[in-house]
Amino acid sequence: MVNFLSVEEATDPKRLSEVYGAERYRRLAAAKKAYDRTNMFRVSHNILPG
């Protein structure tokens, strides 16, 4: 579960991809690219703009 990740795990893109699943992570990254290209909302469980 995403809520139980440590700070290190929550900021590691590979770990987040494993937790969310590859397809869901890809969709989240695409949404982030469309709405937050500068990665302004990067605190906590950061998904990099894809």
ModelCIF file with pLDDT and N, C-alpha, C, O atoms, coordinates in Angstrom:
data_MODEL
#
_entry.id   MODEL 
#
_entity.id                         1 
_entity.type                       polymer 
_entity.pdbx_number_of_molecules   1 
#
_entity_poly.entity_id                      1 
_entity_poly.type                           'polypeptide(L)' 
_entity_poly.nstd_linkage                   no 
_entity_poly.nstd_monomer                   no 
_entity_poly.pdbx_seq_one_letter_code       MVNFLSVEEATDPKRLSEVYGAERYRRLAAAKKAYDRTNMFRVSHNILPG 
_entity_poly.pdbx_seq_one_letter_code_can   MVNFLSVEEATDPKRLSEVYGAERYRRLAAAKKAYDRTNMFRVSHNILPG 
_entity_poly.pdbx_strand_id                 A 
#
loop_
_entity_poly_seq.entity_id 
_entity_poly_seq.num 
_entity_poly_seq.mon_id 
_entity_poly_seq.hetero 
1 1  MET n 
1 2  VAL n 
1 3  ASN n 
1 4  PHE n 
1 5  LEU n 
1 6  SER n 
1 7  VAL n 
1 8  GLU n 
1 9  GLU n 
1 10 ALA n 
1 11 THR n 
1 12 ASP n 
1 13 PRO n 
1 14 LYS n 
1 15 ARG n 
1 16 LEU n 
1 17 SER n 
1 18 GLU n 
1 19 VAL n 
1 20 TYR n 
1 21 GLY n 
1 22 ALA n 
1 23 GLU n 
1 24 ARG n 
1 25 TYR n 
1 26 ARG n 
1 27 ARG n 
1 28 LEU n 
1 29 ALA n 
1 30 ALA n 
1 31 ALA n 
1 32 LYS n 
1 33 LYS n 
1 34 ALA n 
1 35 TYR n 
1 36 ASP n 
1 37 ARG n 
1 38 THR n 
1 39 ASN n 
1 40 MET n 
1 41 PHE n 
1 42 ARG n 
1 43 VAL n 
1 44 SER n 
1 45 HIS n 
1 46 ASN n 
1 47 ILE n 
1 48 LEU n 
1 49 PRO n 
1 50 GLY n 
#
_struct_asym.id          A 
_struct_asym.entity_id   1 
#
loop_
_ma_qa_metric.id 
_ma_qa_metric.mode 
_ma_qa_metric.name 
_ma_qa_metric.software_group_id 
_ma_qa_metric.type 
1 global pLDDT . pLDDT 
2 local  pLDDT . pLDDT 
#
_ma_qa_metric_global.metric_id      1 
_ma_qa_metric_global.metric_value   87.54 
_ma_qa_metric_global.model_id       1 
_ma_qa_metric_global.ordinal_id     1 
#
loop_
_ma_qa_metric_local.label_asym_id 
_ma_qa_metric_local.label_comp_id 
_ma_qa_metric_local.label_seq_id 
_ma_qa_metric_local.metric_id 
_ma_qa_metric_local.metric_value 
_ma_qa_metric_local.model_id 
_ma_qa_metric_local.ordinal_id 
A MET 1  2 73.00 1 1  
A VAL 2  2 78.00 1 2  
A ASN 3  2 81.00 1 3  
A PHE 4  2 86.00 1 4  
A LEU 5  2 85.00 1 5  
A SER 6  2 85.00 1 6  
A VAL 7  2 82.00 1 7  
A GLU 8  2 83.00 1 8  
A GLU 9  2 83.00 1 9  
A ALA 10 2 82.00 1 10 
A THR 11 2 82.00 1 11 
A ASP 12 2 86.00 1 12 
A PRO 13 2 87.00 1 13 
A LYS 14 2 90.00 1 14 
A ARG 15 2 89.00 1 15 
A LEU 16 2 88.00 1 16 
A SER 17 2 89.00 1 17 
A GLU 18 2 90.00 1 18 
A VAL 19 2 89.00 1 19 
A TYR 20 2 90.00 1 20 
A GLY 21 2 92.00 1 21 
A ALA 22 2 92.00 1 22 
A GLU 23 2 96.00 1 23 
A ARG 24 2 94.00 1 24 
A TYR 25 2 92.00 1 25 
A ARG 26 2 93.00 1 26 
A ARG 27 2 95.00 1 27 
A LEU 28 2 92.00 1 28 
A ALA 29 2 93.00 1 29 
A ALA 30 2 95.00 1 30 
A ALA 31 2 94.00 1 31 
A LYS 32 2 93.00 1 32 
A LYS 33 2 94.00 1 33 
A ALA 34 2 96.00 1 34 
A TYR 35 2 95.00 1 35 
A ASP 36 2 93.00 1 36 
A ARG 37 2 91.00 1 37 
A THR 38 2 92.00 1 38 
A ASN 39 2 88.00 1 39 
A MET 40 2 90.00 1 40 
A PHE 41 2 86.00 1 41 
A ARG 42 2 82.00 1 42 
A VAL 43 2 77.00 1 43 
A SER 44 2 73.00 1 44 
A HIS 45 2 79.00 1 45 
A ASN 46 2 82.00 1 46 
A ILE 47 2 87.00 1 47 
A LEU 48 2 83.00 1 48 
A PRO 49 2 89.00 1 49 
A GLY 50 2 81.00 1 50 
#
loop_
_atom_site.group_PDB 
_atom_site.id 
_atom_site.type_symbol 
_atom_site.label_atom_id 
_atom_site.label_alt_id 
_atom_site.label_comp_id 
_atom_site.label_asym_id 
_atom_site.label_entity_id 
_atom_site.label_seq_id 
_atom_site.pdbx_PDB_ins_code 
_atom_site.Cartn_x 
_atom_site.Cartn_y 
_atom_site.Cartn_z 
_atom_site.occupancy 
_atom_site.B_iso_or_equiv 
_atom_site.pdbx_formal_charge 
_atom_site.auth_seq_id 
_atom_site.auth_comp_id 
_atom_site.auth_asym_id 
_atom_site.auth_atom_id 
_atom_site.pdbx_PDB_model_num 
ATOM 1   N N  . MET A 1 1  ? 0.831  -1.179 0.000   1.00 73.00 ? 1  MET A N  1 
ATOM 2   C CA . MET A 1 1  ? 0.000  0.000  0.000   1.00 73.00 ? 1  MET A CA 1 
ATOM 3   C C  . MET A 1 1  ? 0.879  1.246  0.000   1.00 73.00 ? 1  MET A C  1 
ATOM 4   O O  . MET A 1 1  ? 1.898  1.307  0.687   1.00 73.00 ? 1  MET A O  1 
ATOM 5   N N  . VAL A 1 2  ? 0.474  2.209  -0.763  1.00 78.00 ? 2  VAL A N  1 
ATOM 6   C CA . VAL A 1 2  ? 1.248  3.437  -0.924  1.00 78.00 ? 2  VAL A CA 1 
ATOM 7   C C  . VAL A 1 2  ? 1.398  4.173  0.403   1.00 78.00 ? 2  VAL A C  1 
ATOM 8   O O  . VAL A 1 2  ? 2.446  4.771  0.649   1.00 78.00 ? 2  VAL A O  1 
ATOM 9   N N  . ASN A 1 3  ? 0.406  4.148  1.247   1.00 81.00 ? 3  ASN A N  1 
ATOM 10  C CA . ASN A 1 3  ? 0.449  4.893  2.505   1.00 81.00 ? 3  ASN A CA 1 
ATOM 11  C C  . ASN A 1 3  ? 1.522  4.398  3.461   1.00 81.00 ? 3  ASN A C  1 
ATOM 12  O O  . ASN A 1 3  ? 1.933  5.141  4.352   1.00 81.00 ? 3  ASN A O  1 
ATOM 13  N N  . PHE A 1 4  ? 1.981  3.180  3.302   1.00 86.00 ? 4  PHE A N  1 
ATOM 14  C CA . PHE A 1 4  ? 2.949  2.607  4.231   1.00 86.00 ? 4  PHE A CA 1 
ATOM 15  C C  . PHE A 1 4  ? 4.389  2.640  3.729   1.00 86.00 ? 4  PHE A C  1 
ATOM 16  O O  . PHE A 1 4  ? 5.257  1.997  4.319   1.00 86.00 ? 4  PHE A O  1 
ATOM 17  N N  . LEU A 1 5  ? 4.656  3.368  2.665   1.00 85.00 ? 5  LEU A N  1 
ATOM 18  C CA . LEU A 1 5  ? 6.012  3.468  2.147   1.00 85.00 ? 5  LEU A CA 1 
ATOM 19  C C  . LEU A 1 5  ? 6.853  4.411  3.000   1.00 85.00 ? 5  LEU A C  1 
ATOM 20  O O  . LEU A 1 5  ? 6.352  5.396  3.542   1.00 85.00 ? 5  LEU A O  1 
ATOM 21  N N  . SER A 1 6  ? 8.118  4.096  3.107   1.00 85.00 ? 6  SER A N  1 
ATOM 22  C CA . SER A 1 6  ? 9.039  5.012  3.783   1.00 85.00 ? 6  SER A CA 1 
ATOM 23  C C  . SER A 1 6  ? 9.318  6.189  2.850   1.00 85.00 ? 6  SER A C  1 
ATOM 24  O O  . SER A 1 6  ? 8.927  6.160  1.683   1.00 85.00 ? 6  SER A O  1 
ATOM 25  N N  . VAL A 1 7  ? 9.985  7.215  3.351   1.00 82.00 ? 7  VAL A N  1 
ATOM 26  C CA . VAL A 1 7  ? 10.316 8.380  2.532   1.00 82.00 ? 7  VAL A CA 1 
ATOM 27  C C  . VAL A 1 7  ? 11.180 7.974  1.351   1.00 82.00 ? 7  VAL A C  1 
ATOM 28  O O  . VAL A 1 7  ? 10.972 8.457  0.238   1.00 82.00 ? 7  VAL A O  1 
ATOM 29  N N  . GLU A 1 8  ? 12.140 7.101  1.576   1.00 83.00 ? 8  GLU A N  1 
ATOM 30  C CA . GLU A 1 8  ? 13.017 6.657  0.507   1.00 83.00 ? 8  GLU A CA 1 
ATOM 31  C C  . GLU A 1 8  ? 12.235 5.904  -0.574  1.00 83.00 ? 8  GLU A C  1 
ATOM 32  O O  . GLU A 1 8  ? 12.455 6.107  -1.768  1.00 83.00 ? 8  GLU A O  1 
ATOM 33  N N  . GLU A 1 9  ? 11.327 5.039  -0.141  1.00 83.00 ? 9  GLU A N  1 
ATOM 34  C CA . GLU A 1 9  ? 10.525 4.272  -1.100  1.00 83.00 ? 9  GLU A CA 1 
ATOM 35  C C  . GLU A 1 9  ? 9.545  5.171  -1.854  1.00 83.00 ? 9  GLU A C  1 
ATOM 36  O O  . GLU A 1 9  ? 9.310  4.972  -3.045  1.00 83.00 ? 9  GLU A O  1 
ATOM 37  N N  . ALA A 1 10 ? 8.984  6.141  -1.174  1.00 82.00 ? 10 ALA A N  1 
ATOM 38  C CA . ALA A 1 10 ? 7.977  7.020  -1.774  1.00 82.00 ? 10 ALA A CA 1 
ATOM 39  C C  . ALA A 1 10 ? 8.578  7.966  -2.800  1.00 82.00 ? 10 ALA A C  1 
ATOM 40  O O  . ALA A 1 10 ? 7.849  8.514  -3.627  1.00 82.00 ? 10 ALA A O  1 
ATOM 41  N N  . THR A 1 11 ? 9.885  8.172  -2.768  1.00 82.00 ? 11 THR A N  1 
ATOM 42  C CA . THR A 1 11 ? 10.528 9.074  -3.725  1.00 82.00 ? 11 THR A CA 1 
ATOM 43  C C  . THR A 1 11 ? 11.313 8.316  -4.798  1.00 82.00 ? 11 THR A C  1 
ATOM 44  O O  . THR A 1 11 ? 11.971 8.935  -5.633  1.00 82.00 ? 11 THR A O  1 
ATOM 45  N N  . ASP A 1 12 ? 11.249 6.997  -4.782  1.00 86.00 ? 12 ASP A N  1 
ATOM 46  C CA . ASP A 1 12 ? 11.949 6.174  -5.763  1.00 86.00 ? 12 ASP A CA 1 
ATOM 47  C C  . ASP A 1 12 ? 10.970 5.769  -6.876  1.00 86.00 ? 12 ASP A C  1 
ATOM 48  O O  . ASP A 1 12 ? 10.043 4.998  -6.628  1.00 86.00 ? 12 ASP A O  1 
ATOM 49  N N  . PRO A 1 13 ? 11.170 6.284  -8.104  1.00 87.00 ? 13 PRO A N  1 
ATOM 50  C CA . PRO A 1 13 ? 10.239 5.976  -9.197  1.00 87.00 ? 13 PRO A CA 1 
ATOM 51  C C  . PRO A 1 13 ? 10.076 4.475  -9.461  1.00 87.00 ? 13 PRO A C  1 
ATOM 52  O O  . PRO A 1 13 ? 8.976  4.019  -9.772  1.00 87.00 ? 13 PRO A O  1 
ATOM 53  N N  . LYS A 1 14 ? 11.152 3.716  -9.340  1.00 90.00 ? 14 LYS A N  1 
ATOM 54  C CA . LYS A 1 14 ? 11.058 2.272  -9.578  1.00 90.00 ? 14 LYS A CA 1 
ATOM 55  C C  . LYS A 1 14 ? 10.158 1.609  -8.540  1.00 90.00 ? 14 LYS A C  1 
ATOM 56  O O  . LYS A 1 14 ? 9.332  0.762  -8.879  1.00 90.00 ? 14 LYS A O  1 
ATOM 57  N N  . ARG A 1 15 ? 10.317 1.989  -7.298  1.00 89.00 ? 15 ARG A N  1 
ATOM 58  C CA . ARG A 1 15 ? 9.512  1.412  -6.212  1.00 89.00 ? 15 ARG A CA 1 
ATOM 59  C C  . ARG A 1 15 ? 8.042  1.805  -6.361  1.00 89.00 ? 15 ARG A C  1 
ATOM 60  O O  . ARG A 1 15 ? 7.151  0.975  -6.177  1.00 89.00 ? 15 ARG A O  1 
ATOM 61  N N  . LEU A 1 16 ? 7.793  3.065  -6.693  1.00 88.00 ? 16 LEU A N  1 
ATOM 62  C CA . LEU A 1 16 ? 6.409  3.502  -6.880  1.00 88.00 ? 16 LEU A CA 1 
ATOM 63  C C  . LEU A 1 16 ? 5.755  2.771  -8.048  1.00 88.00 ? 16 LEU A C  1 
ATOM 64  O O  . LEU A 1 16 ? 4.573  2.432  -7.986  1.00 88.00 ? 16 LEU A O  1 
ATOM 65  N N  . SER A 1 17 ? 6.509  2.530  -9.101  1.00 89.00 ? 17 SER A N  1 
ATOM 66  C CA . SER A 1 17 ? 5.981  1.788  -10.240 1.00 89.00 ? 17 SER A CA 1 
ATOM 67  C C  . SER A 1 17 ? 5.585  0.376  -9.824  1.00 89.00 ? 17 SER A C  1 
ATOM 68  O O  . SER A 1 17 ? 4.573  -0.148 -10.291 1.00 89.00 ? 17 SER A O  1 
ATOM 69  N N  . GLU A 1 18 ? 6.365  -0.234 -8.961  1.00 90.00 ? 18 GLU A N  1 
ATOM 70  C CA . GLU A 1 18 ? 6.040  -1.576 -8.464  1.00 90.00 ? 18 GLU A CA 1 
ATOM 71  C C  . GLU A 1 18 ? 4.774  -1.555 -7.618  1.00 90.00 ? 18 GLU A C  1 
ATOM 72  O O  . GLU A 1 18 ? 3.939  -2.455 -7.720  1.00 90.00 ? 18 GLU A O  1 
ATOM 73  N N  . VAL A 1 19 ? 4.631  -0.538 -6.788  1.00 89.00 ? 19 VAL A N  1 
ATOM 74  C CA . VAL A 1 19 ? 3.467  -0.449 -5.898  1.00 89.00 ? 19 VAL A CA 1 
ATOM 75  C C  . VAL A 1 19 ? 2.192  -0.175 -6.683  1.00 89.00 ? 19 VAL A C  1 
ATOM 76  O O  . VAL A 1 19 ? 1.177  -0.836 -6.464  1.00 89.00 ? 19 VAL A O  1 
ATOM 77  N N  . TYR A 1 20 ? 2.234  0.782  -7.584  1.00 90.00 ? 20 TYR A N  1 
ATOM 78  C CA . TYR A 1 20 ? 1.049  1.141  -8.363  1.00 90.00 ? 20 TYR A CA 1 
ATOM 79  C C  . TYR A 1 20 ? 0.751  0.134  -9.474  1.00 90.00 ? 20 TYR A C  1 
ATOM 80  O O  . TYR A 1 20 ? -0.399 -0.004 -9.890  1.00 90.00 ? 20 TYR A O  1 
ATOM 81  N N  . GLY A 1 21 ? 1.757  -0.556 -9.948  1.00 92.00 ? 21 GLY A N  1 
ATOM 82  C CA . GLY A 1 21 ? 1.616  -1.420 -11.116 1.00 92.00 ? 21 GLY A CA 1 
ATOM 83  C C  . GLY A 1 21 ? 2.044  -0.629 -12.341 1.00 92.00 ? 21 GLY A C  1 
ATOM 84  O O  . GLY A 1 21 ? 1.843  0.584  -12.406 1.00 92.00 ? 21 GLY A O  1 
ATOM 85  N N  . ALA A 1 22 ? 2.633  -1.313 -13.310 1.00 92.00 ? 22 ALA A N  1 
ATOM 86  C CA . ALA A 1 22 ? 3.231  -0.634 -14.462 1.00 92.00 ? 22 ALA A CA 1 
ATOM 87  C C  . ALA A 1 22 ? 2.223  0.190  -15.259 1.00 92.00 ? 22 ALA A C  1 
ATOM 88  O O  . ALA A 1 22 ? 2.504  1.338  -15.604 1.00 92.00 ? 22 ALA A O  1 
ATOM 89  N N  . GLU A 1 23 ? 1.065  -0.371 -15.553 1.00 96.00 ? 23 GLU A N  1 
ATOM 90  C CA . GLU A 1 23 ? 0.073  0.344  -16.364 1.00 96.00 ? 23 GLU A CA 1 
ATOM 91  C C  . GLU A 1 23 ? -0.499 1.560  -15.633 1.00 96.00 ? 23 GLU A C  1 
ATOM 92  O O  . GLU A 1 23 ? -0.626 2.632  -16.223 1.00 96.00 ? 23 GLU A O  1 
ATOM 93  N N  . ARG A 1 24 ? -0.838 1.403  -14.373 1.00 94.00 ? 24 ARG A N  1 
ATOM 94  C CA . ARG A 1 24 ? -1.388 2.524  -13.602 1.00 94.00 ? 24 ARG A CA 1 
ATOM 95  C C  . ARG A 1 24 ? -0.339 3.627  -13.444 1.00 94.00 ? 24 ARG A C  1 
ATOM 96  O O  . ARG A 1 24 ? -0.656 4.812  -13.554 1.00 94.00 ? 24 ARG A O  1 
ATOM 97  N N  . TYR A 1 25 ? 0.912  3.231  -13.184 1.00 92.00 ? 25 TYR A N  1 
ATOM 98  C CA . TYR A 1 25 ? 1.983  4.221  -13.049 1.00 92.00 ? 25 TYR A CA 1 
ATOM 99  C C  . TYR A 1 25 ? 2.187  4.988  -14.349 1.00 92.00 ? 25 TYR A C  1 
ATOM 100 O O  . TYR A 1 25 ? 2.405  6.200  -14.333 1.00 92.00 ? 25 TYR A O  1 
ATOM 101 N N  . ARG A 1 26 ? 2.116  4.272  -15.488 1.00 93.00 ? 26 ARG A N  1 
ATOM 102 C CA . ARG A 1 26 ? 2.258  4.915  -16.794 1.00 93.00 ? 26 ARG A CA 1 
ATOM 103 C C  . ARG A 1 26 ? 1.148  5.937  -17.011 1.00 93.00 ? 26 ARG A C  1 
ATOM 104 O O  . ARG A 1 26 ? 1.405  7.028  -17.519 1.00 93.00 ? 26 ARG A O  1 
ATOM 105 N N  . ARG A 1 27 ? -0.068 5.601  -16.636 1.00 95.00 ? 27 ARG A N  1 
ATOM 106 C CA . ARG A 1 27 ? -1.194 6.530  -16.785 1.00 95.00 ? 27 ARG A CA 1 
ATOM 107 C C  . ARG A 1 27 ? -1.044 7.733  -15.856 1.00 95.00 ? 27 ARG A C  1 
ATOM 108 O O  . ARG A 1 27 ? -1.352 8.859  -16.248 1.00 95.00 ? 27 ARG A O  1 
ATOM 109 N N  . LEU A 1 28 ? -0.577 7.506  -14.636 1.00 92.00 ? 28 LEU A N  1 
ATOM 110 C CA . LEU A 1 28 ? -0.354 8.612  -13.696 1.00 92.00 ? 28 LEU A CA 1 
ATOM 111 C C  . LEU A 1 28 ? 0.743  9.543  -14.216 1.00 92.00 ? 28 LEU A C  1 
ATOM 112 O O  . LEU A 1 28 ? 0.629  10.764 -14.111 1.00 92.00 ? 28 LEU A O  1 
ATOM 113 N N  . ALA A 1 29 ? 1.795  8.966  -14.771 1.00 93.00 ? 29 ALA A N  1 
ATOM 114 C CA . ALA A 1 29 ? 2.894  9.773  -15.322 1.00 93.00 ? 29 ALA A CA 1 
ATOM 115 C C  . ALA A 1 29 ? 2.413  10.589 -16.515 1.00 93.00 ? 29 ALA A C  1 
ATOM 116 O O  . ALA A 1 29 ? 2.832  11.734 -16.688 1.00 93.00 ? 29 ALA A O  1 
ATOM 117 N N  . ALA A 1 30 ? 1.542  10.016 -17.337 1.00 95.00 ? 30 ALA A N  1 
ATOM 118 C CA . ALA A 1 30 ? 0.995  10.746 -18.484 1.00 95.00 ? 30 ALA A CA 1 
ATOM 119 C C  . ALA A 1 30 ? 0.119  11.909 -18.014 1.00 95.00 ? 30 ALA A C  1 
ATOM 120 O O  . ALA A 1 30 ? 0.172  12.998 -18.586 1.00 95.00 ? 30 ALA A O  1 
ATOM 121 N N  . ALA A 1 31 ? -0.682 11.681 -16.979 1.00 94.00 ? 31 ALA A N  1 
ATOM 122 C CA . ALA A 1 31 ? -1.510 12.761 -16.431 1.00 94.00 ? 31 ALA A CA 1 
ATOM 123 C C  . ALA A 1 31 ? -0.630 13.851 -15.823 1.00 94.00 ? 31 ALA A C  1 
ATOM 124 O O  . ALA A 1 31 ? -0.908 15.040 -15.971 1.00 94.00 ? 31 ALA A O  1 
ATOM 125 N N  . LYS A 1 32 ? 0.419  13.438 -15.150 1.00 93.00 ? 32 LYS A N  1 
ATOM 126 C CA . LYS A 1 32 ? 1.344  14.401 -14.554 1.00 93.00 ? 32 LYS A CA 1 
ATOM 127 C C  . LYS A 1 32 ? 2.020  15.231 -15.641 1.00 93.00 ? 32 LYS A C  1 
ATOM 128 O O  . LYS A 1 32 ? 2.213  16.435 -15.470 1.00 93.00 ? 32 LYS A O  1 
ATOM 129 N N  . LYS A 1 33 ? 2.377  14.605 -16.747 1.00 94.00 ? 33 LYS A N  1 
ATOM 130 C CA . LYS A 1 33 ? 2.995  15.323 -17.860 1.00 94.00 ? 33 LYS A CA 1 
ATOM 131 C C  . LYS A 1 33 ? 2.027  16.340 -18.450 1.00 94.00 ? 33 LYS A C  1 
ATOM 132 O O  . LYS A 1 33 ? 2.435  17.436 -18.834 1.00 94.00 ? 33 LYS A O  1 
ATOM 133 N N  . ALA A 1 34 ? 0.757  15.986 -18.523 1.00 96.00 ? 34 ALA A N  1 
ATOM 134 C CA . ALA A 1 34 ? -0.244 16.875 -19.108 1.00 96.00 ? 34 ALA A CA 1 
ATOM 135 C C  . ALA A 1 34 ? -0.572 18.058 -18.193 1.00 96.00 ? 34 ALA A C  1 
ATOM 136 O O  . ALA A 1 34 ? -0.799 19.168 -18.674 1.00 96.00 ? 34 ALA A O  1 
ATOM 137 N N  . TYR A 1 35 ? -0.599 17.828 -16.881 1.00 95.00 ? 35 TYR A N  1 
ATOM 138 C CA . TYR A 1 35 ? -1.077 18.856 -15.962 1.00 95.00 ? 35 TYR A CA 1 
ATOM 139 C C  . TYR A 1 35 ? -0.018 19.465 -15.050 1.00 95.00 ? 35 TYR A C  1 
ATOM 140 O O  . TYR A 1 35 ? -0.261 20.506 -14.440 1.00 95.00 ? 35 TYR A O  1 
ATOM 141 N N  . ASP A 1 36 ? 1.151  18.839 -14.946 1.00 93.00 ? 36 ASP A N  1 
ATOM 142 C CA . ASP A 1 36 ? 2.183  19.343 -14.029 1.00 93.00 ? 36 ASP A CA 1 
ATOM 143 C C  . ASP A 1 36 ? 3.573  19.107 -14.619 1.00 93.00 ? 36 ASP A C  1 
ATOM 144 O O  . ASP A 1 36 ? 4.389  18.406 -14.022 1.00 93.00 ? 36 ASP A O  1 
ATOM 145 N N  . ARG A 1 37 ? 3.842  19.683 -15.778 1.00 91.00 ? 37 ARG A N  1 
ATOM 146 C CA . ARG A 1 37 ? 5.121  19.472 -16.469 1.00 91.00 ? 37 ARG A CA 1 
ATOM 147 C C  . ARG A 1 37 ? 6.326  19.909 -15.648 1.00 91.00 ? 37 ARG A C  1 
ATOM 148 O O  . ARG A 1 37 ? 7.402  19.328 -15.783 1.00 91.00 ? 37 ARG A O  1 
ATOM 149 N N  . THR A 1 38 ? 6.167  20.914 -14.804 1.00 92.00 ? 38 THR A N  1 
ATOM 150 C CA . THR A 1 38 ? 7.297  21.408 -14.019 1.00 92.00 ? 38 THR A CA 1 
ATOM 151 C C  . THR A 1 38 ? 7.487  20.634 -12.715 1.00 92.00 ? 38 THR A C  1 
ATOM 152 O O  . THR A 1 38 ? 8.395  20.938 -11.941 1.00 92.00 ? 38 THR A O  1 
ATOM 153 N N  . ASN A 1 39 ? 6.632  19.634 -12.467 1.00 88.00 ? 39 ASN A N  1 
ATOM 154 C CA . ASN A 1 39 ? 6.708  18.801 -11.261 1.00 88.00 ? 39 ASN A CA 1 
ATOM 155 C C  . ASN A 1 39 ? 6.572  19.627 -9.984  1.00 88.00 ? 39 ASN A C  1 
ATOM 156 O O  . ASN A 1 39 ? 7.256  19.380 -8.991  1.00 88.00 ? 39 ASN A O  1 
ATOM 157 N N  . MET A 1 40 ? 5.677  20.610 -10.032 1.00 90.00 ? 40 MET A N  1 
ATOM 158 C CA . MET A 1 40 ? 5.448  21.457 -8.863  1.00 90.00 ? 40 MET A CA 1 
ATOM 159 C C  . MET A 1 40 ? 4.921  20.641 -7.673  1.00 90.00 ? 40 MET A C  1 
ATOM 160 O O  . MET A 1 40 ? 5.313  20.874 -6.530  1.00 90.00 ? 40 MET A O  1 
ATOM 161 N N  . PHE A 1 41 ? 4.037  19.691 -7.954  1.00 86.00 ? 41 PHE A N  1 
ATOM 162 C CA . PHE A 1 41 ? 3.472  18.848 -6.896  1.00 86.00 ? 41 PHE A CA 1 
ATOM 163 C C  . PHE A 1 41 ? 4.334  17.603 -6.748  1.00 86.00 ? 41 PHE A C  1 
ATOM 164 O O  . PHE A 1 41 ? 3.992  16.537 -7.260  1.00 86.00 ? 41 PHE A O  1 
ATOM 165 N N  . ARG A 1 42 ? 5.452  17.744 -6.046  1.00 82.00 ? 42 ARG A N  1 
ATOM 166 C CA . ARG A 1 42 ? 6.437  16.672 -5.954  1.00 82.00 ? 42 ARG A CA 1 
ATOM 167 C C  . ARG A 1 42 ? 6.666  16.156 -4.544  1.00 82.00 ? 42 ARG A C  1 
ATOM 168 O O  . ARG A 1 42 ? 7.501  15.276 -4.340  1.00 82.00 ? 42 ARG A O  1 
ATOM 169 N N  . VAL A 1 43 ? 5.945  16.682 -3.573  1.00 77.00 ? 43 VAL A N  1 
ATOM 170 C CA . VAL A 1 43 ? 6.134  16.266 -2.191  1.00 77.00 ? 43 VAL A CA 1 
ATOM 171 C C  . VAL A 1 43 ? 5.428  14.927 -1.970  1.00 77.00 ? 43 VAL A C  1 
ATOM 172 O O  . VAL A 1 43 ? 4.390  14.660 -2.575  1.00 77.00 ? 43 VAL A O  1 
ATOM 173 N N  . SER A 1 44 ? 5.982  14.110 -1.123  1.00 73.00 ? 44 SER A N  1 
ATOM 174 C CA . SER A 1 44 ? 5.425  12.817 -0.762  1.00 73.00 ? 44 SER A CA 1 
ATOM 175 C C  . SER A 1 44 ? 5.607  11.810 -1.878  1.00 73.00 ? 44 SER A C  1 
ATOM 176 O O  . SER A 1 44 ? 6.744  11.570 -2.285  1.00 73.00 ? 44 SER A O  1 
ATOM 177 N N  . HIS A 1 45 ? 4.560  11.218 -2.386  1.00 79.00 ? 45 HIS A N  1 
ATOM 178 C CA . HIS A 1 45 ? 4.635  10.146 -3.390  1.00 79.00 ? 45 HIS A CA 1 
ATOM 179 C C  . HIS A 1 45 ? 4.738  10.780 -4.775  1.00 79.00 ? 45 HIS A C  1 
ATOM 180 O O  . HIS A 1 45 ? 3.745  10.915 -5.489  1.00 79.00 ? 45 HIS A O  1 
ATOM 181 N N  . ASN A 1 46 ? 5.928  11.156 -5.125  1.00 82.00 ? 46 ASN A N  1 
ATOM 182 C CA . ASN A 1 46 ? 6.146  11.875 -6.381  1.00 82.00 ? 46 ASN A CA 1 
ATOM 183 C C  . ASN A 1 46 ? 6.140  10.942 -7.582  1.00 82.00 ? 46 ASN A C  1 
ATOM 184 O O  . ASN A 1 46 ? 6.857  9.942  -7.614  1.00 82.00 ? 46 ASN A O  1 
ATOM 185 N N  . ILE A 1 47 ? 5.334  11.279 -8.551  1.00 87.00 ? 47 ILE A N  1 
ATOM 186 C CA . ILE A 1 47 ? 5.326  10.595 -9.846  1.00 87.00 ? 47 ILE A CA 1 
ATOM 187 C C  . ILE A 1 47 ? 5.966  11.564 -10.820 1.00 87.00 ? 47 ILE A C  1 
ATOM 188 O O  . ILE A 1 47 ? 5.493  12.688 -10.988 1.00 87.00 ? 47 ILE A O  1 
ATOM 189 N N  . LEU A 1 48 ? 7.035  11.133 -11.458 1.00 83.00 ? 48 LEU A N  1 
ATOM 190 C CA . LEU A 1 48 ? 7.716  12.021 -12.403 1.00 83.00 ? 48 LEU A CA 1 
ATOM 191 C C  . LEU A 1 48 ? 6.874  12.200 -13.655 1.00 83.00 ? 48 LEU A C  1 
ATOM 192 O O  . LEU A 1 48 ? 6.257  11.244 -14.126 1.00 83.00 ? 48 LEU A O  1 
ATOM 193 N N  . PRO A 1 49 ? 6.840  13.426 -14.208 1.00 89.00 ? 49 PRO A N  1 
ATOM 194 C CA . PRO A 1 49 ? 6.100  13.635 -15.453 1.00 89.00 ? 49 PRO A CA 1 
ATOM 195 C C  . PRO A 1 49 ? 6.673  12.742 -16.546 1.00 89.00 ? 49 PRO A C  1 
ATOM 196 O O  . PRO A 1 49 ? 7.869  12.794 -16.832 1.00 89.00 ? 49 PRO A O  1 
ATOM 197 N N  . GLY A 1 50 ? 5.820  11.923 -17.155 1.00 81.00 ? 50 GLY A N  1 
ATOM 198 C CA . GLY A 1 50 ? 6.281  10.938 -18.126 1.00 81.00 ? 50 GLY A CA 1 
ATOM 199 C C  . GLY A 1 50 ? 6.300  11.427 -19.486 1.00 81.00 ? 50 GLY A C  1 
ATOM 200 O O  . GLY A 1 50 ? 6.669  10.692 -20.402 1.00 81.00 ? 50 GLY A O  1 
#
